[in-house]
């Protein structure tokens, strides 16, 4: 019983560690998205300054559009990565929940079996000879070896 409880606790600690790592990964991905947005704003500011300076407006616009397209592709890849991490987290949590439920069911079954064993094998008196036996579940007395139809508690 102690081993099963230890297993349950270790599974819960594993779940907490997994959730903490996923949280850190999500924070890292959000930070990368913020950096990409900052880069995009910087590129737009650069484009504005270059347009103000009237330096090859057409060439600068094409370069900026290419850079913005690259940044947009990187942002889409980052969003897909975030979605993949969220899906992985949901699947991992579901697997851990199923494992915890399975362990809880096993613990409950073991507890029912142990409680049933303790309550059915108590020290009782035989209805024939009044001898105190600890074999209530066998229904035969340890003193007179007769079949006892009822045990007196």
C-alpha positions as CSV (number, residue, x, y, z in Angstrom):
1,X,0.0,0.0,0.0
2,X,2.9,2.3,0.8
3,X,4.5,1.5,-2.5
4,X,1.4,2.4,-4.4
5,X,1.1,5.7,-2.5
6,X,4.8,6.4,-3.3
7,X,4.1,5.6,-6.9
8,X,1.1,8.0,-6.9
9,X,3.2,10.7,-5.4
10,X,6.0,10.2,-7.8
11,X,3.6,10.4,-10.7
12,X,2.1,13.6,-9.4
13,X,5.6,15.1,-9.0
14,X,6.4,14.0,-12.6
15,X,3.2,15.7,-13.7
16,X,4.2,18.9,-11.9
17,X,7.7,18.8,-13.4
18,X,6.2,18.3,-16.9
19,X,3.8,21.2,-16.5
20,X,6.6,23.4,-15.2
21,X,8.8,22.5,-18.2
22,X,5.9,23.1,-20.6
23,X,5.3,26.5,-18.9
24,X,8.9,27.4,-19.4
25,X,8.7,26.3,-23.1
26,X,5.6,28.4,-23.6
27,X,7.3,31.4,-22.0
28,X,10.3,31.0,-24.3
29,X,8.0,30.8,-27.4
30,X,6.1,33.9,-26.3
31,X,9.4,35.7,-25.8
32,X,10.5,34.7,-29.3
33,X,7.2,36.0,-30.7
34,X,7.7,39.3,-28.9
35,X,11.2,39.6,-30.3
36,X,9.9,38.9,-33.8
37,X,7.3,41.6,-33.4
38,X,10.0,44.0,-32.2
39,X,12.1,43.1,-35.2
40,X,9.1,43.8,-37.4
41,X,8.6,47.2,-35.9
42,X,12.3,48.0,-36.2
43,X,12.1,47.0,-39.9
44,X,9.1,49.2,-40.4
45,X,10.9,52.1,-38.8
46,X,13.9,51.5,-40.9
47,X,11.6,51.5,-44.0
48,X,10.1,54.8,-42.9
49,X,13.5,56.4,-42.4
50,X,14.7,55.1,-45.8
51,X,11.6,56.4,-47.4
52,X,12.1,59.8,-45.7
53,X,15.7,59.9,-46.9
54,X,14.4,59.1,-50.4
55,X,16.9,56.3,-51.0
56,X,15.7,54.1,-53.7
57,X,12.1,53.9,-52.6
58,X,11.2,51.0,-54.8
59,X,14.2,48.9,-53.9
60,X,13.7,49.6,-50.1
61,X,10.0,48.7,-50.3
62,X,10.8,45.4,-52.1
63,X,13.5,44.6,-49.5
64,X,11.2,45.5,-46.6
65,X,8.4,43.4,-48.1
66,X,10.7,40.5,-48.4
67,X,11.9,40.9,-44.8
68,X,8.3,41.3,-43.6
69,X,7.4,38.2,-45.5
70,X,10.3,36.3,-43.9
71,X,9.2,37.6,-40.5
72,X,5.6,36.6,-41.2
73,X,6.8,33.0,-42.1
74,X,8.9,32.8,-39.0
75,X,5.9,34.1,-36.9
76,X,3.6,31.4,-38.5
77,X,6.2,28.7,-37.7
78,X,6.4,30.0,-34.1
79,X,2.6,29.9,-33.8
80,X,2.6,26.3,-35.2
81,X,5.2,25.4,-32.7
82,X,3.1,26.9,-29.9
83,X,0.1,24.9,-31.1
84,X,2.3,21.8,-31.2
85,X,3.5,22.4,-27.7
86,X,-0.1,22.9,-26.4
87,X,-1.2,19.7,-28.2
88,X,1.8,17.8,-26.7
89,X,0.9,19.3,-23.2
90,X,-2.7,18.2,-23.5
91,X,-1.7,14.7,-24.6
92,X,0.9,14.4,-21.9
93,X,-1.5,15.6,-19.2
94,X,-4.1,13.1,-20.5
95,X,-1.6,10.3,-20.3
96,X,-0.6,11.2,-16.8
97,X,-4.3,11.5,-15.8
98,X,-5.0,8.1,-17.2
99,X,-2.0,6.7,-15.4
100,X,-3.0,8.3,-12.1
101,X,-6.6,7.1,-12.5
102,X,-5.3,3.6,-13.2
103,X,-3.1,3.7,-10.1
104,X,-6.0,5.0,-8.1
105,X,-8.2,2.1,-9.3
106,X,-5.5,-0.4,-8.4
107,X,-5.1,1.3,-5.0
108,X,-8.8,1.2,-4.4
109,X,-9.0,-2.5,-5.4
110,X,-6.1,-3.4,-3.1
111,X,-7.7,-1.4,-0.3
112,X,-11.0,-3.2,-0.8
113,X,-9.3,-6.5,-0.8
114,X,-7.2,-5.7,2.3
115,X,-10.2,-4.3,4.2
116,X,-12.3,-7.3,3.1
117,X,-9.5,-9.6,4.3
118,X,-9.2,-7.9,7.7
119,X,-12.9,-7.7,8.3
120,X,-13.6,-11.3,7.3
121,X,-10.7,-12.9,9.3
122,X,-11.4,-11.5,12.7
123,X,-11.2,-13.3,16.0
124,X,-14.7,-14.8,16.6
125,X,-16.3,-17.4,18.9
126,X,-17.6,-20.7,17.5
127,X,-21.4,-21.2,17.9
128,X,-20.8,-24.9,18.8
129,X,-18.0,-24.8,21.5
130,X,-17.5,-21.1,22.1
131,X,-13.8,-21.4,21.3
132,X,-12.2,-18.2,20.0
133,X,-10.8,-18.8,16.5
134,X,-9.2,-16.5,14.0
135,X,-10.4,-18.4,10.9
136,X,-13.9,-17.0,10.5
137,X,-13.7,-17.2,6.7
138,X,-13.2,-21.0,6.6
139,X,-16.3,-21.6,8.7
140,X,-14.7,-24.5,10.5
141,X,-13.7,-24.2,14.1
142,X,-10.0,-24.5,15.1
143,X,-10.9,-26.3,18.4
144,X,-13.8,-28.7,17.6
145,X,-13.3,-28.8,13.7
146,X,-17.0,-28.6,13.2
147,X,-18.7,-26.5,10.6
148,X,-20.0,-23.4,12.2
149,X,-23.1,-21.8,10.6
150,X,-22.6,-18.5,12.4
151,X,-19.8,-16.9,14.3
152,X,-20.3,-14.8,17.4
153,X,-18.2,-11.7,17.4
